[in-house]
Amino acid sequence: MISSFDIQDLYQQPIQKLVNFVIKAYEDNPNMNLEVFVHKADVLTEEYKFENFREIQQRVSSELAFINFEYEQIPINFQLTSIYDHSLHDAFSRVLHKLIDSLPYLEDLLNVFCANSQASKAFLFDTASRLYVATDASPVDPPTHNLCSDYLQTLNAFGPLYKGPM
């Protein structure tokens, strides 16, 4: 389950709505993965952005603990996102990874590919959405991911121009 939170909002009402949403989702399915995208992170300075991000996480956690100590243990994954960089694609890709049962096998195949081709990094992308379905075991370097995503965007834009006649 994915929820979005605007980092520019006044916090009390959106945090209360998020807490109510988390409790309802947890009561419906305690095994559900909860993902919260803290959005519009690009408008704040780096220091203020991370300070607000930590404050939102802490306030949600303390609100949940205040209601019931059991709710404090609900696993919630918070991610900073923006439409002006690739953080939104990266966040959706990470959510997608949790849904793919065969992800370890795909990662192993990409590790073998990197070892045999001497590539430093490998991604398996869905070209239309530009979400990466899998990657090798090395950490994802944001500039490399951004470059690959930009390349796919260019291919998607200009690819139809090079289709052969039918």
Backbone torsions as a table, in degrees:
resi	resn	phi	psi	omega
1	MET	NA	130.8	-178.0
2	ILE	-113.6	136.5	175.0
3	SER	-129.5	151.9	-179.7
4	SER	-118.1	145.1	-177.4
5	PHE	-136.8	127.5	-179.5
6	ASP	-84.7	119.8	-176.7
7	ILE	-67.9	-17.5	-179.9
8	GLN	-84.7	-15.4	-177.1
9	ASP	-65.3	156.6	165.8
10	LEU	-66.8	138.7	-163.7
11	TYR	-81.2	-31.8	-168.3
12	GLN	-60.1	-53.4	-177.7
13	GLN	-66.4	-47.5	178.4
14	PRO	-63.0	-36.0	178.5
15	ILE	-66.0	-41.4	179.0
16	GLN	-64.3	-40.8	177.0
17	LYS	-63.6	-41.7	179.0
18	LEU	-64.9	-42.6	179.0
19	VAL	-61.9	-45.0	178.1
20	ASN	-61.5	-41.4	178.5
21	PHE	-62.9	-45.0	-179.5
22	VAL	-62.2	-43.2	-179.8
23	ILE	-63.6	-45.9	178.4
24	LYS	-61.2	-45.2	-179.8
25	ALA	-63.8	-40.8	179.9
26	TYR	-66.5	-39.8	178.9
27	GLU	-66.7	-34.7	178.4
28	ASP	-72.6	-39.4	-178.2
29	ASN	-152.8	98.4	-178.8
30	PRO	-63.9	-18.3	-179.1
31	ASN	-93.1	5.7	-176.4
32	MET	-69.9	140.1	172.0
33	ASN	-82.4	124.1	179.0
34	LEU	-107.0	123.4	-179.7
35	GLU	-119.3	129.1	178.2
36	VAL	-119.8	120.6	176.3
37	PHE	-95.6	114.7	175.4
38	VAL	-88.5	106.0	-165.8
39	HIS	-99.1	165.3	-179.1
40	LYS	65.4	35.8	-179.0
41	ALA	-69.9	-16.7	-175.5
42	ASP	-70.7	-19.8	-174.1
43	VAL	-82.5	-10.8	-177.5
44	LEU	-105.7	155.6	174.1
45	THR	-66.8	159.5	-176.7
46	GLU	-55.7	-48.4	-177.4
47	GLU	-63.2	-47.0	-178.4
48	TYR	-67.9	-35.2	179.7
49	LYS	-61.6	-50.0	-178.1
50	PHE	-71.0	-31.8	175.8
51	GLU	-64.8	-46.1	178.4
52	ASN	-65.9	-38.9	179.4
53	PHE	-61.1	-47.6	177.7
54	ARG	-63.4	-38.6	179.6
55	GLU	-65.0	-41.7	178.3
56	ILE	-62.2	-46.9	179.0
57	GLN	-59.5	-45.6	-177.8
58	GLN	-65.8	-42.3	-178.5
59	ARG	-68.2	-38.8	177.2
60	VAL	-63.1	-45.4	-179.9
61	SER	-62.6	-44.0	-179.8
62	SER	-70.4	-34.0	175.5
63	GLU	-63.8	-43.1	178.4
64	LEU	-64.0	-42.1	179.4
65	ALA	-66.2	-35.0	-179.7
66	PHE	-65.9	-38.7	-179.7
67	ILE	-69.6	-47.5	-179.7
68	ASN	-162.2	129.9	-177.1
69	PHE	-60.2	-25.3	178.4
70	GLU	-65.7	-34.0	-178.5
71	TYR	-69.4	-20.9	179.2
72	GLU	-64.6	-24.0	-177.8
73	GLN	-87.1	-0.2	179.4
74	ILE	-66.1	124.1	179.4
75	PRO	-76.7	115.9	177.9
76	ILE	-122.7	129.8	179.4
77	ASN	-105.1	117.0	179.2
78	PHE	-99.1	139.1	177.4
79	GLN	-139.6	135.8	175.1
80	LEU	-79.2	131.3	-178.6
81	THR	-135.9	160.1	176.8
82	SER	-155.6	151.2	175.5
83	ILE	-85.9	-8.4	-176.2
84	TYR	-94.1	-0.4	172.5
85	ASP	-139.1	-165.9	-175.2
86	HIS	-95.3	10.4	-176.6
87	SER	-65.5	-31.9	179.2
88	LEU	-68.8	-43.0	176.1
89	HIS	-63.1	-40.7	179.3
90	ASP	-64.6	-42.8	179.7
91	ALA	-63.7	-45.4	177.8
92	PHE	-64.6	-35.2	177.3
93	SER	-63.2	-41.6	179.2
94	ARG	-65.4	-35.3	175.5
95	VAL	-67.4	-42.7	178.7
96	LEU	-59.1	-37.9	-179.9
97	HIS	-60.2	-32.9	-179.4
98	LYS	-72.6	-16.2	-177.5
99	LEU	-96.8	-10.2	-175.4
100	ILE	-97.8	113.4	-179.5
101	ASP	-68.2	-33.1	-175.6
102	SER	-91.2	17.3	-177.7
103	LEU	-57.3	-43.4	178.9
104	PRO	-59.3	-35.9	178.7
105	TYR	-68.8	-40.8	177.7
106	LEU	-64.0	-41.1	178.0
107	GLU	-63.2	-41.7	178.0
108	ASP	-61.8	-42.7	178.4
109	LEU	-62.9	-40.3	178.7
110	LEU	-69.3	-33.8	175.2
111	ASN	-63.4	-42.8	177.8
112	VAL	-64.3	-42.2	178.0
113	PHE	-58.8	-47.1	-179.6
114	CYS	-62.4	-41.5	-179.5
115	ALA	-65.8	-41.3	-176.9
116	ASN	-80.0	-27.3	-178.5
117	SER	-102.6	-2.6	-177.9
118	GLN	59.8	30.9	175.5
119	ALA	-80.3	145.7	-179.1
120	SER	-82.9	-23.9	-178.3
121	LYS	-155.8	146.1	177.4
122	ALA	-137.2	136.3	175.3
123	PHE	-122.2	149.1	169.0
124	LEU	-114.5	107.4	-174.6
125	PHE	-101.3	150.6	160.3
126	ASP	-88.6	112.7	-170.5
127	THR	-65.3	-34.2	-177.2
128	ALA	-69.6	-44.4	-176.2
129	SER	-92.8	-14.3	-176.8
130	ARG	62.9	24.7	173.5
131	LEU	-90.0	138.2	176.9
132	TYR	-89.9	125.4	-175.9
133	VAL	-78.0	-36.7	179.9
134	ALA	-155.8	163.5	175.4
135	THR	-149.0	165.1	178.8
136	ASP	-72.0	-178.3	-172.6
137	ALA	-73.9	-17.6	179.8
138	SER	-68.5	150.0	-177.3
139	PRO	-61.3	148.9	178.8
140	VAL	-77.5	119.0	178.3
141	ASP	-90.0	116.3	-176.4
142	PRO	-52.6	-43.0	178.7
143	PRO	-62.1	-36.9	178.3
144	THR	-67.2	-43.7	177.2
145	HIS	-61.3	-43.6	-179.7
146	ASN	-62.0	-41.2	178.9
147	LEU	-63.4	-44.7	178.1
148	CYS	-63.4	-42.3	179.9
149	SER	-64.9	-41.6	177.4
150	ASP	-64.2	-38.8	178.1
151	TYR	-63.0	-43.2	177.9
152	LEU	-63.8	-38.5	177.9
153	GLN	-61.9	-41.3	177.7
154	THR	-65.3	-43.7	177.9
155	LEU	-61.5	-41.7	179.2
156	ASN	-65.0	-34.4	-178.5
157	ALA	-75.3	-41.6	-173.5
158	PHE	-102.8	-11.6	-179.6
159	GLY	-55.0	-45.8	-179.5
160	PRO	-60.4	-22.9	179.3
161	LEU	-68.4	-23.2	-174.6
162	TYR	-105.2	13.0	176.8
163	LYS	-73.2	141.8	-179.4
164	GLY	-74.2	165.4	177.9
165	PRO	-68.5	148.3	-176.6
166	MET	-92.1	NA	NA
